[in-house]
Amino acid sequence: MKPVRENVYAVGPDKSLVAAVTAAGLGDTLSGPGPFTVFAPTDEAFAKLPEGTVDGLLKDIPALTKILTYHVVSGKVMAADAAKLSSAKTVEGSELKIDASSGVKINDATVTQADIEASNGVIHVIDSVLMPALIPA
């Protein structure tokens, strides 16, 4: 039996996502009952962003919150379920594109580790930060 993470906020050894979630004040939400599906970028994914992007987002909490909630889908969507979908609505309100024709891609990010179970959902590790349209509604 695979160990279950305490919650989807406890995403693992990668510090960038946890720091961003904490800065945006979303820790309590992602520690809540859920269930949530989190597409969690690695530290390396954050490092691929243009220089200054992360620092800028840490100073722009509304934009940071929009980006982080774009990585979360309500409900527990396991990889086998995601592979049957072509899109999923995020907590942010936009749709993520799902392509399972060759591995699983979420928009342009590749799922590198799937189905990390947590007490309040599931985590899928991805190799890129997902960016929603940042144009104000």
Steps between C-alpha positions, in 0.01 A plus 500: 500500500638839397541755779241776496611861535351698785324733250549646154675803653780264613622454143840364585864600482452780248506832684398752232135393481459484878659846534267642235190339654600636841564850361157499332330391822364181342652257751188475714283444192721221363523346848119494516268208434503518118519285308745675271715400206825699492729517198819579690795657316845398620769743614658445158173607335506828694867545405402484129292819534661820372731663753311717748162336437475324836617808694250713310216259574587489869439877498174470301283274715187523277700380196676235709166376634358483146797292383492267801125437484549423128698194619208366708191309389212429739454131566740209494607431142732200478725461194280229347201736525697797364611293201134473395446876510589769246474783753432577865367816664737651756418669828620821330211458251687425176534167322817292489562304181572130560676287239567134575606396149866463603536501875283760673535870426317778679510794260872490405620339826580131523385299800822349637350329805132417533256395768676613817211444736425742781237495772307771314570422135778413260818664370644466150853639460558701181814634333378855422306774674154538346414859409140614465403808303581782741268750337261640763142383465 
